């Protein structure tokens, strides 16, 4: 029997005894600091320390920072014994910017469900899922669907048919859900592919149902409950959280958080669900996370296991939240470490865990290493400074097209018009789109012509950074990225009199094209 299945059947008395056991074993698992002091609670702000004071090697951490460059990191943060020992931000990303955490959102929603469970708003984790949707007519209803439990949603073993590209599909279910007018209903109506509990399959739809269940049992918006029970107590400012068409905070993705706040979520789990002397999470939920047993059947890493919306590498032992393109909160219990990575590309979890662990040299303070500390500080400063790219000579075309509005043919990106102001003192672009999201209908921002990005003011979609260069007399190339959002495009604009040809390629390989002319 799996641990996750066992613990949900414990009696209330057994749960209390298990909770005591978890807390008593915290010293063995590394959650008590090496100095034997009381835990530090970074509610107001994190304390900082040199790596050596916490038994870590600055030279090893410097190598880790350097490795973040080819890995397309936006940030890298490491805490040990409750203090930050490494806090690096890779330009053009900066510490004050929220970062889209993608599927790490799932672990936050699971945490909220665990809190409601601890407070008695959910009587048991093996409660049938459909108990919370009895007011809905559900399609494809059979005995298998009736048997799906909340625990199986948490473990992604519901058996619902779902294509999210986990084993090479087209992410069709995500596309179809996004196009539907009612996401919760769309997910509930999915046919069954397997019996519940039979097989793991990555399913953001099930995570969205967990958000709906949190809202149902608490009588509050998932975001409001999070602010009251999680973000507020941990000292996290209320983050931006995308909603579905019914305004339900999305359970599978959609949160944007700063790395230092992400680390607080990990620290809550490192400290056995305790924060500032108050137990926020139930013992059986924590045991399942710490001893994940659900085989993820991951071709890229056969050793991965899953429990309660957390990933795990049991032989390390490490557990973590994971968001698309390496939005990771990693907990290394035996070393008393929380590490946070944000990036714009995938990353090797096992190798990162090894590299972080290798920086630990002692359970007590090491002698100061001024040379290594200076090298680490220089490297952290260096990656935070943007390096200019080369720019071409500015042709007469720049003045000729400046201020003119080009109307474009129908295109997948929904770009309707484009105006460039390249002869102005402060160069900028204005794009009008047909996007359903009002925040995307008009994009107005600065553009750097000197090889350096210029950033737009922060918005609900984050910060846009843009720079451009002339390849030749007729061709202007724009590098546009959503800093902290992971999306980036290279747009090649070719001008021919009053006509324009636009070609775009995204970092993930998507391509767009359109033709247009001044005034249409």
C-alpha positions in Angstrom: 0.0 0.0 0.0 1.3 3.4 -0.9 2.0 5.9 1.9 -0.4 8.4 0.4 -3.1 5.8 0.5 -2.2 4.7 4.0 -2.2 8.0 5.7 -5.6 9.1 4.6 -7.1 6.2 6.5 -5.4 7.0 9.8 -7.7 7.7 12.7 -7.7 11.2 14.3 -5.6 9.9 17.2 -3.1 8.3 14.9 -2.8 11.5 12.8 -1.9 13.4 16.0 0.7 10.8 16.9 2.1 10.8 13.4 2.3 14.6 13.6 4.3 14.4 16.7 6.6 11.8 15.0 7.1 14.1 12.0 8.2 17.0 14.3 10.4 14.7 16.4 12.2 13.5 13.3 12.9 17.0 12.1 16.4 17.1 13.5 17.3 13.8 11.7 15.9 15.1 8.4 17.9 18.3 8.6 15.1 20.8 9.5 16.8 21.9 12.7 19.7 24.3 12.0 23.2 23.1 12.5 23.7 25.6 15.2 20.8 24.2 17.2 19.0 27.5 17.4 15.3 28.1 17.1 14.1 28.3 13.4 14.2 31.7 11.7 10.9 32.9 10.3 11.3 35.3 7.3 7.8 36.7 7.5 8.9 40.3 7.2 12.1 39.6 5.2 14.8 37.0 4.8 18.0 37.2 6.7 21.1 36.9 4.7 24.4 35.2 5.4 27.7 34.3 3.7 27.7 30.8 2.4 30.6 29.8 4.7 28.7 30.9 7.8 26.2 28.2 6.9 28.7 25.5 6.0 28.6 26.1 2.2 31.3 26.9 -0.3 31.2 30.2 -2.1 33.4 28.8 -5.0 30.9 26.0 -5.6 28.0 28.4 -5.6 29.9 30.6 -8.0 30.0 27.7 -10.4 26.3 27.2 -9.9 25.6 30.8 -10.8 27.8 30.5 -13.9 25.9 27.4 -15.0 22.7 29.4 -14.9 23.8 31.4 -18.0 23.6 28.5 -20.5 20.6 27.2 -18.7 18.7 30.4 -19.4 18.1 31.2 -15.7 16.2 34.3 -14.7 17.0 33.8 -11.0 18.8 31.5 -8.6 18.2 31.6 -4.9 19.5 29.3 -2.2 18.7 29.4 1.5 20.3 27.3 4.3 19.2 27.2 7.9 16.7 29.9 7.2 19.1 32.4 5.7 19.7 33.4 2.1 23.2 32.5 1.0 22.8 33.1 -2.7 20.5 35.5 -4.5 21.3 36.0 -8.2 19.2 37.7 -10.9 20.0 37.4 -14.6 19.5 40.5 -16.7 17.1 41.8 -17.9 15.2 40.1 -15.0 15.4 41.8 -11.6 14.6 40.9 -8.0 11.5 43.1 -7.8 9.7 41.5 -10.7 7.1 38.8 -10.1 7.8 35.7 -12.2 5.2 33.5 -13.7 5.6 30.2 -11.9 3.5 28.1 -14.3 2.7 24.6 -12.8 4.3 25.4 -9.5 0.9 27.0 -9.0 -0.4 23.4 -8.5 1.6 22.9 -5.3 0.2 26.2 -3.9 -3.4 25.1 -4.6 -2.6 21.7 -2.9 -1.2 23.6 0.1 -4.5 25.5 0.4 -6.5 22.2 0.2 -4.3 20.8 2.9 -5.0 23.8 5.1 -8.7 23.4 4.6 -8.4 19.7 5.4 -6.4 20.5 8.6 -9.1 22.9 9.7 -11.9 20.4 9.2 -13.4 21.9 6.1 -12.6 18.7 4.2 -13.3 15.6 6.3 -11.0 13.2 4.4 -8.7 13.2 1.3 -10.3 10.1 -0.1 -13.7 11.9 -0.4 -15.3 11.3 -3.9 -14.5 14.3 -6.2 -18.1 14.5 -7.5 -19.4 15.2 -4.0 -18.3 18.8 -4.6 -20.0 19.1 -7.9 -23.4 17.6 -7.2 -25.2 20.6 -8.6 -23.8 19.9 -12.1 -24.8 17.5 -14.8 -21.7 15.6 -15.7 -21.2 13.9 -19.1 -19.6 10.5 -19.6 -20.7 9.6 -16.0 -19.9 6.0 -15.1 -18.8 4.1 -12.0 -15.2 4.8 -12.6 -15.8 8.6 -12.7 -17.9 8.3 -9.6 -15.0 6.6 -7.8 -12.5 9.4 -8.4 -11.3 10.9 -5.0 -9.7 14.2 -4.1 -6.5 12.2 -3.3 -6.4 10.9 -6.8 -6.7 14.4 -8.2 -3.8 15.4 -5.9 -1.7 12.5 -7.2 -2.8 12.9 -10.9 -4.2 9.4 -11.0 -7.8 10.3 -11.6 -8.0 8.3 -14.8 -9.7 11.1 -16.7 -8.8 11.3 -20.4 -6.3 14.1 -20.9 -3.7 15.2 -23.4 -1.1 17.6 -22.0 1.9 16.5 -24.1 3.4 14.6 -21.2 4.3 11.7 -23.4 4.6 13.6 -26.6 1.0 14.6 -27.3 -0.2 18.0 -28.7 -1.5 19.4 -25.4 -4.9 19.2 -27.1 -6.8 19.1 -23.8 -5.2 22.3 -22.6 -6.1 24.0 -26.0 -9.7 22.7 -25.8 -10.1 23.8 -22.2 -8.8 27.3 -23.0 -11.3 27.6 -25.8 -14.2 26.4 -23.7 -16.6 28.8 -21.9 -16.6 26.8 -18.7 -13.3 25.2 -17.7 -14.6 23.2 -14.7 -17.5 21.7 -16.7 -15.1 20.9 -19.6 -12.8 18.9 -17.2 -15.7 17.1 -15.4 -17.2 16.1 -18.7 -14.0 14.3 -19.9 -14.4 10.6 -20.5 -12.4 8.1 -18.5 -9.3 6.6 -19.9 -8.3 4.5 -16.9 -9.7 3.3 -13.6 -8.9 5.8 -10.8 -5.6 5.2 -9.1 -4.4 3.0 -12.0 -1.8 5.2 -13.7 -0.2 8.6 -13.3 -0.8 11.1 -16.1 0.1 14.8 -16.0 -3.2 16.7 -15.8 -3.6 20.4 -15.2 -7.4 19.9 -15.5 -7.4 17.9 -12.3 -5.5 20.7 -10.6 -8.1 23.2 -11.7 -10.8 21.0 -10.1 -8.8 21.3 -6.8 -9.0 25.1 -7.0 -12.8 24.7 -7.5 -13.0 22.4 -4.5 -11.0 24.8 -2.3 -13.5 27.6 -3.3 -16.5 25.3 -2.6 -15.4 24.1 0.9 -14.2 27.5 2.1 -16.9 29.6 0.6 -14.3 32.0 -0.7 -12.3 32.7 -3.8 -9.2 30.5 -3.9 -7.1 33.6 -4.1 -8.9 35.2 -1.1 -8.4 32.0 1.0 -4.8 31.9 0.0 -4.3 35.5 1.1 -5.9 34.8 4.5 -4.3 31.4 5.3 -1.1 31.3 3.3 0.3 34.4 1.7 -0.7 36.7 4.6 0.8 34.6 7.4 4.0 34.1 5.4 4.4 37.8 4.6 3.8 37.4 0.9 2.1 40.3 -0.9 -1.0 39.2 -2.7 0.3 38.0 -6.1 -1.3 38.2 -9.5 -3.3 35.0 -10.3 -5.0 34.4 -13.6 -8.7 33.4 -13.6 -10.8 31.1 -15.8 -14.0 32.5 -17.6 -15.9 32.1 -14.3 -13.2 34.1 -12.4 -12.0 31.1 -10.6 -8.2 31.3 -10.0 -6.6 28.7 -12.2 -5.5 25.7 -10.3 -2.9 24.4 -12.8 -0.9 27.5 -13.6 -1.3 31.3 -13.6 0.4 32.5 -10.4 3.2 35.1 -10.6 5.5 35.4 -7.6 8.9 36.9 -6.7 11.6 34.3 -6.1 12.0 35.3 -2.4 8.3 34.7 -1.9 8.5 31.4 -3.7 11.2 30.4 -1.3 8.8 30.9 1.6 6.5 28.3 0.3 9.5 25.8 0.2 10.5 26.9 3.7 7.0 26.2 5.1 7.5 22.6 3.9 11.1 22.4 5.1 9.8 23.4 8.6 7.2 20.5 8.6 4.3 22.8 7.8 5.0 25.1 10.8 5.3 28.9 10.5 6.2 31.2 13.4 5.1 28.6 16.0 1.8 27.7 14.3 1.2 24.4 12.6 -0.4 25.3 9.2 -0.3 21.9 7.4 -1.5 18.4 8.5 1.0 15.7 9.3 -0.4 13.0 6.9 -0.3 15.4 3.9 3.4 16.3 4.8 4.3 12.6 5.1 3.0 11.9 1.6 5.0 14.8 0.1 8.2 13.7 1.9 7.7 10.1 0.8 6.3 10.4 -2.6 5.6 7.0 -4.2 3.5 7.6 -7.4 5.6 6.6 -10.4 5.5 9.5 -12.9 6.6 7.2 -15.7 8.9 10.1 -16.9 11.0 9.1 -19.8 13.4 12.0 -19.1 14.0 10.9 -15.5 12.7 7.4 -14.6 13.4 8.0 -10.8 10.8 10.8 -10.5 7.9 10.2 -8.1 4.8 12.3 -7.3 2.5 13.1 -4.4 0.0 15.9 -3.6 1.1 18.0 -6.7 4.8 17.8 -5.7 7.6 16.1 -7.7 10.2 14.1 -5.9 13.6 12.5 -6.4 13.4 10.0 -3.5 17.0 8.7 -3.7 18.4 12.2 -3.0 16.0 12.8 -1.1 14.5 15.9 -2.7 11.0 17.1 -3.4 10.0 20.2 -5.4 7.3 22.2 -7.1 7.9 22.2 -10.8 6.6 24.7 -13.4 7.1 24.6 -17.2 10.6 25.9 -18.1 12.2 25.4 -14.7 10.1 27.4 -12.3 11.2 25.3 -9.4 11.0 25.4 -5.6 13.4 22.6 -4.4 13.5 21.4 -0.9 16.7 19.4 0.2 15.6 18.3 3.7 18.9 16.6 4.7 20.9 19.7 4.0 18.2 22.1 5.4 18.1 23.9 2.1 15.4 25.6 0.0 16.5 26.5 -3.6 14.5 28.5 -6.1 15.1 28.6 -9.8 13.2 30.5 -12.5 14.2 30.2 -16.1 13.1 30.4 -19.7 14.1 26.9 -20.7 14.1 23.4 -19.2 16.6 22.4 -16.6 18.1 19.1 -15.2 16.5 18.6 -11.8 18.8 15.8 -10.6 22.0 17.5 -11.7 20.9 20.8 -10.0 20.1 18.9 -6.8 23.6 17.4 -6.9 25.3 20.7 -7.6 23.5 22.4 -4.7 24.2 19.5 -2.4 27.9 19.6 -3.4 28.2 23.1 -2.2 27.5 21.9 1.4 30.8 21.2 3.1 29.9 21.2 6.8 27.1 21.2 9.2 28.9 24.0 11.1 30.4 27.2 10.0 33.4 27.2 7.7 36.4 29.5 7.9 35.8 32.7 5.9 37.1 32.6 2.3 37.5 36.2 1.2 38.7 35.4 -2.3 35.9 32.9 -3.1 33.3 35.3 -1.6 34.6 38.2 -3.7 34.5 36.0 -6.9 30.9 35.0 -6.1 29.9 38.6 -5.5 31.5 39.6 -8.8 29.7 36.9 -10.7 26.3 37.7 -9.2 26.8 41.4 -10.1 28.0 40.4 -13.6 25.0 38.3 -14.5 22.7 41.1 -13.3 24.2 43.6 -15.8 22.8 43.4 -19.3 25.4 43.1 -22.1 24.7 45.1 -25.2 24.3 43.2 -28.5 25.7 44.6 -31.8 23.5 47.0 -33.8 23.5 47.8 -37.5 23.7 51.3 -39.0 20.5 53.3 -39.1 19.3 53.6 -42.7 17.1 56.4 -44.2 14.2 53.9 -44.0 14.0 54.4 -40.2 12.8 58.0 -40.6 10.6 57.1 -43.6 8.6 54.5 -41.7 8.6 56.2 -38.3 5.1 57.1 -37.1 3.3 55.3 -39.9 0.6 52.8 -38.9 0.7 49.5 -40.8 -2.5 47.4 -41.0 -1.8 43.7 -41.2 -3.6 40.7 -42.7 -5.2 38.1 -40.4 -2.6 36.2 -38.4 -2.5 33.7 -35.6 -1.1 36.3 -33.1 -4.1 38.6 -33.8 -1.9 41.6 -34.6 -4.0 44.2 -36.3 -1.8 47.2 -36.6 1.9 48.1 -35.9 3.4 51.6 -35.5 7.1 52.2 -34.9 8.5 55.5 -33.7 12.1 55.1 -34.5 13.1 58.7 -35.3 11.9 60.0 -31.9 14.0 60.9 -28.9 12.5 58.0 -27.1 11.9 55.2 -29.6 8.8 53.1 -29.0 6.3 50.7 -30.6 2.5 50.6 -30.6 0.7 47.3 -31.4 -3.0 46.8 -31.5 -4.4 43.3 -31.4 -7.7 41.4 -31.5 -6.9 39.5 -28.3 -9.8 38.6 -26.1 -7.7 39.7 -23.0 -8.1 43.5 -22.7 -4.5 43.7 -21.4 -3.2 42.5 -24.7 -5.3 44.6 -27.1 -2.9 47.6 -27.0 0.8 47.1 -26.4 2.7 50.4 -26.1 6.3 50.3 -25.0 9.8 51.6 -25.5 12.4 49.9 -27.7 16.2 50.1 -27.4 18.2 50.8 -30.5 21.6 50.7 -28.8 21.7 46.9 -28.2 20.1 47.1 -24.8 16.5 46.3 -23.8 14.0 49.0 -22.8 11.3 47.9 -20.4 7.6 48.7 -20.3 6.0 49.6 -17.0 4.8 46.6 -15.1 1.3 45.3 -16.0 -0.8 42.3 -15.2 1.1 40.5 -18.0 4.4 41.4 -16.5 7.2 43.6 -18.1 7.9 43.7 -21.8 11.5 44.3 -22.8 12.3 45.2 -26.4 15.3 46.1 -28.5 15.8 46.4 -32.3 18.5 46.6 -34.9 18.7 47.2 -38.7 20.0 44.2 -40.6 20.1 46.2 -43.8 18.3 49.1 -45.6 15.0 47.4 -45.5 15.0 44.9 -42.7 14.5 45.7 -39.0 14.6 43.0 -36.3 12.9 43.3 -33.0 13.8 41.2 -30.0 10.7 41.2 -27.7 10.3 39.3 -24.4 8.0 39.1 -21.5 10.5 39.4 -18.6 9.6 36.8 -16.0 7.0 35.4 -18.2 9.1 33.1 -20.4 7.6 34.2 -23.7 10.0 35.7 -26.2 9.8 36.5 -29.9 12.1 37.6 -32.7 10.1 39.7 -35.2 11.7 40.4 -38.6 10.1 43.4 -40.5 10.8 43.9 -44.1 9.7 47.2 -45.6 9.0 47.9 -49.3 7.7 51.4 -49.8 4.3 51.5 -48.0 4.2 47.7 -47.6 5.5 45.5 -44.8 6.1 41.8 -44.4 6.2 40.5 -40.8 7.8 37.2 -39.8 7.9 36.1 -36.2 9.5 33.2 -34.4 9.0 32.4 -30.7 11.6 30.9 -28.4 9.7 27.7 -28.3 9.7 27.4 -32.1 6.2 28.8 -33.0 6.2 30.9 -36.2 3.9 33.7 -37.4 3.7 35.7 -40.5 1.6 38.6 -41.9 1.5 41.1 -44.7 0.4 44.7 -44.5 0.5 48.2 -45.8 0.2 51.8 -44.5 -3.4 52.5 -43.8 -4.4 49.1 -45.1 
